[in-house]
Structure formats: structure tokens, C-alpha cells
Amino acid sequence: MSKTTSLLILTAVSALLSTPAHAREDEQLWATASATFKLTDKWRLSQEMTSRFSDNRGGLYELEAVAMASLQLNRNLTAAAGYVFNPQYSDGDLTAREHRLREQITIDNVARFGGGKLSARIRLEQRWRENADGTAWRARPYVKYSLPLRKAGKTALVFSNETFINLQNTSFQRAEGIDRMRNLIALSTPLSKRLGLEVGYLNQHGFVRNGEDTVDHSASIALSLTL
């Protein structure tokens, strides 16, 4: 492993573990399972379910069920769109049901450096909540750096950043601009020809206007199946 790569890893880990002096912290577990079905050479259909558990919110606080259709436009460019159902809970009680439309463009192999490769995604979402007025638009730019542990190997260290940007105000999306930021460091490896596993640490920083920011320390586990 080169000195440049080692420095990159140390910098990323330091950034993930640093916490502002004034922030409300929470310890969480995020578990994701996804399946992708090949329809044709270019079309894919995927289904994903994420369950999020929180110490501060009394266990399960969020489910996220996602159905997406994607079209591979060329070797490195993929367009996708779909629907998200997002019920939310606190201490076992349902607090909100959110519905979203989602559109995204993914770009693979944006750049290669330090022995790994960089990819990117831009995602737009339109959000509605039951018993709340307005359509909330937001953007979610995402970048990921994948670094194989050995040359031509399939097991890799993954570093990613996703930033949530609110594009306007509604009754439930109350502040424009950067709302939160997710930073992940994980180990990704195939378990078989069709099954993959990613395990790591995710730091979610919530930016609170005129208040105390939030920081979630999350163990992240993701299983992915390709059929």
C-alpha cells in the first residue's frame, strides 16, 4: 500500500471519528438488504429494504423500502428512477409516513488514483408526508472511492460521502440548504458469485439551524444479491 493511499485512509478515518464539541450524539445500527434483477442487457429492476435502529429513539425508528428501475446508457453511465416508502417511529409508535419519487444518474470510473477508483451519483427526490402540506424537493450528491486490498482483488475498502441539500421549504422540510452529511468507511467483499457484503461505520452529521447539531454513529451492514 503506497504512502499516498495510507495517508488518504488515515485522513478519512480521522474525519469520520471527529465530533463537534456541541452536538447531540446517538448510537445506531443500519441494516440493508437489496436484490437486483437483470431484465435485459441494459435494464435492471432493484428492490431495497433498510432498517434503522437508534438508542435515543427506542429501537427501530425508520424503514425505507425502495423500488427502482435502471437503464445503462453506456459503460459508465446509468440512469434510474423509482419510489420510496418511508415509515418512521419513536419508541415503537408510528410518527410519520413518507412517500418519495427518486431520480438519479450514476457515473462509474470518474477517475482512478492511489490504486482505487472514484464514482459519483446525483440523486433528486420529491417527498410527501401524510397529513402534511407541500412537496419537498432535495438533492443528494454522492461520491465513492473504492480501494482494492490487493491488485485485481474483489475485496475493497470503501469511502463515501453523501450530502443532503434541501431545495425549498415545506411544513416538514423547514430549512433550505445543507441538511445533513453522511460519511462512510466500509469493507466490501463478495460472499459468492451473486451475493455481496459491505460492513462498516457511518457517521451522519445533521446541521440544525439555531440549535445543536446532531451526530449519529452507525454500524452499517448491507447484503446485496444480483440475479
TORLO-627091 format. One record per residue (C-alpha): x, y, z; residue in one letter. Coordinates in steps of 0.2 Angstrom, whole numbers, plus 2048, in hexadecimal, padded with zeros to 3 digits. Layout:
X  Y  Z  a
...
***
This chain:
800  800  800  m
808  811  7FB  s
80B  81F  807  k
7FE  82A  7FD  t
7F1  81C  800  t
7F5  81A  812  s
7F4  82D  815  l
7E3  82D  80C  l
7DC  81F  818  i
7E3  828  827  l
7DB  839  822  t
7CA  831  81E  a
7CA  827  82F  v
7CE  837  839  s
7C0  841  830  a
7B4  833  834  l
7B8  832  846  l
7B9  844  84A  s
7AA  84B  853  t
7A6  85E  856  p
7A7  864  868  a
794  868  868  h
78A  85A  860  a
77C  84E  865  r
783  83D  862  e
77A  82C  85F  d
780  81A  85D  e
777  811  84F  q
777  801  844  l
772  802  831  w
76E  7F1  829  a
76B  7F1  816  t
766  7E2  80A  a
765  7E5  7F7  s
761  7DA  7E8  a
764  7DF  7D6  t
75C  7D6  7C8  f
763  7D6  7B6  k
755  7D9  7AA  l
75F  7DC  79A  t
771  7E0  796  d
76D  7F3  79B  k
75E  7F2  7A6  w
75E  7EE  7B9  r
751  7ED  7C6  l
756  7EF  7D8  s
74E  7ED  7E9  q
756  7F4  7F9  e
751  7F3  80C  m
75A  7FD  819  t
756  7FC  82C  s
75D  809  838  r
75F  807  84B  f
763  814  857  s
767  815  86A  d
75F  826  86C  n
74F  822  863  r
74B  811  86B  g
750  804  85E  g
74A  804  84D  l
747  816  847  y
746  814  834  e
743  809  825  l
747  80D  813  e
740  802  805  a
746  807  7F4  v
741  800  7E3  a
74C  806  7D4  m
74D  803  7C2  a
75E  807  7B9  s
764  809  7A8  l
777  808  7A3  q
77A  816  797  l
78C  811  793  n
79A  808  79C  r
79C  815  7AA  n
78B  81E  7AA  l
77B  817  7B2  t
76A  820  7B4  a
75D  81A  7C1  a
74C  81F  7C8  a
741  818  7D5  g
736  819  7E5  y
73A  819  7F7  v
72E  815  806  f
735  81C  816  n
72C  819  827  p
734  820  836  q
732  81C  849  y
736  821  85A  s
736  816  869  d
72C  809  85F  g
71F  816  859  d
71C  81B  847  l
720  82D  845  t
71F  830  832  a
71D  828  822  r
727  82F  813  e
726  82C  801  h
734  831  7F4  r
737  831  7E2  l
74A  82F  7DE  r
754  832  7CE  e
767  830  7CD  q
776  82F  7C1  i
785  824  7C6  t
796  827  7BE  i
7A3  819  7C1  d
7B5  81B  7BE  n
7B6  82E  7C0  v
7C8  82D  7C4  a
7D5  820  7CA  r
7E3  825  7D6  f
7EC  81D  7E5  g
7E8  80B  7DF  g
7D5  80E  7E0  g
7C7  816  7D6  k
7BB  824  7D9  l
7A8  823  7D4  s
79B  830  7D6  a
788  832  7D7  r
77B  840  7D6  i
76A  83C  7DE  r
75A  846  7DE  l
74B  843  7E9  e
73A  849  7EB  q
733  846  7FC  r
721  845  803  w
71B  842  814  r
70A  83C  819  e
700  84A  822  n
70D  857  81E  a
70C  864  810  d
718  867  802  g
725  85E  7F7  t
736  85E  7FD  a
744  85E  7F0  w
756  859  7F5  r
766  854  7EC  a
773  847  7F2  r
784  848  7EA  p
78E  838  7EE  y
7A0  833  7EB  v
7A9  823  7EE  k
7BB  81D  7EE  y
7BE  80A  7ED  s
7D0  804  7F1  l
7D3  7F1  7EE  p
7DD  7E9  7FC  l
7E8  7E1  7EF  r
7EB  7E3  7DD  k
7DD  7DC  7D2  a
7D4  7D7  7E3  g
7C1  7D8  7E6  k
7C2  7DC  7F8  t
7C4  7EF  7FA  a
7C4  7FD  807  l
7B6  809  803  v
7B5  81C  807  f
7A5  826  803  s
79D  837  806  n
78B  83B  803  e
784  84D  806  t
772  851  808  f
76D  862  801  i
75B  868  804  n
756  872  7F5  l
747  87B  7FD  q
73C  87C  80C  n
72C  873  811  t
723  86F  821  s
72F  860  824  f
73F  866  81B  q
741  876  824  r
752  87C  81F  a
75A  87E  80E  e
76C  87A  80B  g
777  86C  812  i
76D  861  81E  d
778  853  822  r
788  84A  81C  m
78C  837  81C  r
79E  831  81C  n
7A1  81E  81B  l
7B1  813  81D  i
7AD  801  819  a
7B4  7F0  813  l
7AC  7E9  804  s
7AE  7D7  7FE  t
7A5  7CA  7F4  p
79E  7BB  7FE  l
79A  7B1  7EE  s
798  7B5  7DB  k
787  7BD  7DE  r
788  7C3  7F0  l
792  7D1  7F7  g
795  7D8  809  l
79A  7EA  80F  e
79D  7ED  821  v
7A3  7FD  829  g
7A1  80D  833  y
796  81C  82D  l
796  82D  835  n
787  838  832  q
788  84A  836  h
778  854  837  g
779  867  835  f
76C  870  841  v
769  882  83E  r
769  88C  84E  n
76B  87C  858  g
777  86E  85C  e
77D  863  84E  d
77A  850  84F  t
787  842  84C  v
782  830  849  d
78F  823  84B  h
788  814  841  s
78E  802  83E  a
789  7FF  82C  s
786  7ED  825  i
780  7EA  813  a
77D  7DA  809  l
77B  7DC  7F6  s
774  7CE  7EB  l
776  7CE  7D8  t
76B  7C3  7CD  l
***
